[in-house]
Amino acid sequence: MSSQLLSTQEATAVSAWVRLLKGHTAMRRSLSGDLLASHGLTVNDYECLLLLARADEGQLRRVDLADGLALTPSGVTRMLDGLQEQGLVDKATCARDARVTYAVLTDAGRQKLEQAADSHIASVRALLEERYTEEELETLAQLLARLPGAGGPEESCRPQ
């Protein structure tokens, strides 16, 4: 009987994991499409600009940006190259160590982020509010906050 209980628990955990992954993928795809159509940004671009806007002096080491976005260093380089071509970020080097490079948010990047924030938040709300009640969203947020790296209620999609 305990092996049946364990397999039921295992199936429930795996089902939750698969649904979380599939839901995350579908939501990112939808939100990225909305941002791209409205503002020429992907979700990763938006999150990059948001991280830079929250950073001291609007800059982060590229390695810290990669960590914050859960991207590889080469993935961040490709993304930053595109954002730099658009004039949304610049590169800077460390005065003490030329091997260290920073991504720096430009005024145009901050403006683009602020322009995109309202429509992005509206898209997030629409996706979730058409599926969940306010009470369910509060419960979902509390449950997901227990996951490693999920952050707390102070995190927002809006620049500060």
Rosetta blueprint (number, residue, H / E / L):
1 M L
2 S H
3 S H
4 Q H
5 L H
6 L H
7 S H
8 T H
9 Q H
10 E H
11 A H
12 T H
13 A H
14 V H
15 S H
16 A H
17 W H
18 V H
19 R H
20 L H
21 L H
22 K H
23 G H
24 H H
25 T H
26 A H
27 M H
28 R H
29 R H
30 S H
31 L H
32 S H
33 G H
34 D H
35 L H
36 L H
37 A H
38 S H
39 H H
40 G L
41 L L
42 T L
43 V H
44 N H
45 D H
46 Y H
47 E H
48 C H
49 L H
50 L H
51 L H
52 L H
53 A H
54 R H
55 A L
56 D H
57 E H
58 G H
59 Q E
60 L E
61 R E
62 R H
63 V H
64 D H
65 L H
66 A H
67 D H
68 G H
69 L H
70 A L
71 L L
72 T L
73 P H
74 S H
75 G H
76 V H
77 T H
78 R H
79 M H
80 L H
81 D H
82 G H
83 L H
84 Q H
85 E H
86 Q L
87 G L
88 L L
89 V E
90 D E
91 K E
92 A E
93 T E
94 C L
95 A L
96 R L
97 D L
98 A L
99 R L
100 V L
101 T E
102 Y E
103 A E
104 V E
105 L E
106 T L
107 D H
108 A H
109 G H
110 R H
111 Q H
112 K H
113 L H
114 E H
115 Q H
116 A H
117 A H
118 D H
119 S H
120 H H
121 I H
122 A H
123 S H
124 V H
125 R H
126 A H
127 L H
128 L H
129 E H
130 E L
131 R L
132 Y L
133 T L
134 E H
135 E H
136 E H
137 L H
138 E H
139 T H
140 L H
141 A H
142 Q H
143 L H
144 L H
145 A L
146 R L
147 L L
148 P L
149 G L
150 A L
151 G L
152 G L
153 P L
154 E L
155 E L
156 S L
157 C L
158 R L
159 P L
160 Q L
